[in-house]
Amino acid sequence: MSSEPKVKNADPKRPLKAAEVDFMKLIEQQNLERVLKLKRTRKNNLITAFALGGTVFAIYAYSMLAVSRKVPG
């Protein structure tokens, strides 16, 4: 059995009912909220990535500096 819902083809020229318009507005609002949440998550992920990358680079640079000072040259 197919799990896809059975959808009747509607007449594209038929005006939308008030309930259909309200439903579409609700879905658009939920989609906007979802998109804003994803953008916020992406921004937070980028900030975290740059902070971690900077920390790793700082530790590496400090290690190289410390080693170069210890080795007589």
Distance bins in CASP14 RR format, pairs under 12 A and 6 or more apart:
PFRMAT RR
TARGET T0000
AUTHOR 0000-0000-0000
RMODE 2
METHOD distances of the structure
MODEL  1
8 14 0 0 0 0 0 1 0 0 0 0 0
10 16 0 0 0 0 1 0 0 0 0 0 0
10 17 0 0 0 0 0 1 0 0 0 0 0
10 20 0 0 0 0 1 0 0 0 0 0 0
14 20 0 0 0 0 1 0 0 0 0 0 0
15 21 0 0 0 0 1 0 0 0 0 0 0
16 22 0 0 0 0 1 0 0 0 0 0 0
16 23 0 0 0 0 1 0 0 0 0 0 0
16 24 1 0 0 1 0 0 0 0 0 0 0
16 25 0 0 0 0 0 1 0 0 0 0 0
17 23 0 0 0 0 1 0 0 0 0 0 0
17 24 0 0 0 0 0 1 0 0 0 0 0
18 24 0 0 0 0 0 1 0 0 0 0 0
18 25 0 0 0 0 0 1 0 0 0 0 0
19 25 0 0 0 0 0 1 0 0 0 0 0
19 26 0 0 0 0 0 1 0 0 0 0 0
20 26 0 0 0 0 0 1 0 0 0 0 0
20 27 0 0 0 0 0 1 0 0 0 0 0
21 27 0 0 0 0 0 1 0 0 0 0 0
21 28 0 0 0 0 0 1 0 0 0 0 0
22 28 0 0 0 0 0 1 0 0 0 0 0
22 29 0 0 0 0 0 1 0 0 0 0 0
23 29 0 0 0 0 0 1 0 0 0 0 0
23 30 0 0 0 0 0 1 0 0 0 0 0
24 30 0 0 0 0 0 1 0 0 0 0 0
24 31 0 0 0 0 0 1 0 0 0 0 0
25 31 0 0 0 0 0 1 0 0 0 0 0
25 32 0 0 0 0 0 1 0 0 0 0 0
26 32 0 0 0 0 0 1 0 0 0 0 0
26 33 0 0 0 0 0 1 0 0 0 0 0
27 33 0 0 0 0 0 1 0 0 0 0 0
27 34 0 0 0 0 0 1 0 0 0 0 0
28 34 0 0 0 0 0 1 0 0 0 0 0
28 35 0 0 0 0 0 1 0 0 0 0 0
29 35 0 0 0 0 0 1 0 0 0 0 0
29 36 0 0 0 0 0 1 0 0 0 0 0
30 36 0 0 0 0 0 1 0 0 0 0 0
30 37 0 0 0 0 0 1 0 0 0 0 0
31 37 0 0 0 0 0 1 0 0 0 0 0
31 38 0 0 0 0 0 1 0 0 0 0 0
32 38 0 0 0 0 0 1 0 0 0 0 0
32 39 0 0 0 0 0 1 0 0 0 0 0
33 39 0 0 0 0 0 1 0 0 0 0 0
33 40 0 0 0 0 0 1 0 0 0 0 0
34 40 0 0 0 0 0 1 0 0 0 0 0
34 41 0 0 0 0 0 1 0 0 0 0 0
35 41 0 0 0 0 0 1 0 0 0 0 0
35 42 0 0 0 0 0 1 0 0 0 0 0
36 42 0 0 0 0 0 1 0 0 0 0 0
36 43 0 0 0 0 0 1 0 0 0 0 0
37 43 0 0 0 0 0 1 0 0 0 0 0
37 44 0 0 0 0 0 1 0 0 0 0 0
38 44 0 0 0 0 0 1 0 0 0 0 0
38 45 0 0 0 0 0 1 0 0 0 0 0
39 45 0 0 0 0 0 1 0 0 0 0 0
39 46 0 0 0 0 0 1 0 0 0 0 0
40 46 0 0 0 0 0 1 0 0 0 0 0
40 47 0 0 0 0 0 1 0 0 0 0 0
41 47 0 0 0 0 0 1 0 0 0 0 0
41 48 0 0 0 0 0 1 0 0 0 0 0
42 48 0 0 0 0 0 1 0 0 0 0 0
42 49 0 0 0 0 0 1 0 0 0 0 0
43 49 0 0 0 0 0 1 0 0 0 0 0
43 50 0 0 0 0 0 1 0 0 0 0 0
44 50 0 0 0 0 0 1 0 0 0 0 0
44 51 0 0 0 0 0 1 0 0 0 0 0
45 51 0 0 0 0 0 1 0 0 0 0 0
45 52 0 0 0 0 0 1 0 0 0 0 0
46 52 0 0 0 0 0 1 0 0 0 0 0
46 53 0 0 0 0 0 1 0 0 0 0 0
47 53 0 0 0 0 0 1 0 0 0 0 0
47 54 0 0 0 0 0 1 0 0 0 0 0
48 54 0 0 0 0 0 1 0 0 0 0 0
48 55 0 0 0 0 0 1 0 0 0 0 0
49 55 0 0 0 0 0 1 0 0 0 0 0
49 56 0 0 0 0 0 1 0 0 0 0 0
50 56 0 0 0 0 0 1 0 0 0 0 0
50 57 0 0 0 0 0 1 0 0 0 0 0
51 57 0 0 0 0 0 1 0 0 0 0 0
51 58 0 0 0 0 0 1 0 0 0 0 0
52 58 0 0 0 0 0 1 0 0 0 0 0
52 59 0 0 0 0 0 1 0 0 0 0 0
53 59 0 0 0 0 1 0 0 0 0 0 0
53 60 0 0 0 0 1 0 0 0 0 0 0
53 61 0 0 0 0 0 1 0 0 0 0 0
54 60 0 0 0 0 1 0 0 0 0 0 0
54 61 0 0 0 0 1 0 0 0 0 0 0
54 62 0 0 0 0 0 1 0 0 0 0 0
55 61 0 0 0 0 0 1 0 0 0 0 0
55 62 0 0 0 0 0 1 0 0 0 0 0
56 62 0 0 0 0 0 1 0 0 0 0 0
56 63 0 0 0 0 0 1 0 0 0 0 0
57 63 0 0 0 0 0 1 0 0 0 0 0
57 64 0 0 0 0 0 1 0 0 0 0 0
58 64 0 0 0 0 0 1 0 0 0 0 0
58 65 0 0 0 0 0 1 0 0 0 0 0
59 65 0 0 0 0 0 1 0 0 0 0 0
59 66 0 0 0 0 0 1 0 0 0 0 0
60 66 0 0 0 0 0 1 0 0 0 0 0
60 67 0 0 0 0 0 1 0 0 0 0 0
61 67 0 0 0 0 0 1 0 0 0 0 0
61 68 0 0 0 0 0 1 0 0 0 0 0
62 68 0 0 0 0 0 1 0 0 0 0 0
62 69 0 0 0 0 0 1 0 0 0 0 0
63 69 0 0 0 0 0 1 0 0 0 0 0
63 70 0 0 0 0 0 1 0 0 0 0 0
64 70 0 0 0 0 0 1 0 0 0 0 0
64 71 0 0 0 0 0 1 0 0 0 0 0
65 71 0 0 0 0 0 1 0 0 0 0 0
67 73 0 0 0 0 0 1 0 0 0 0 0
END
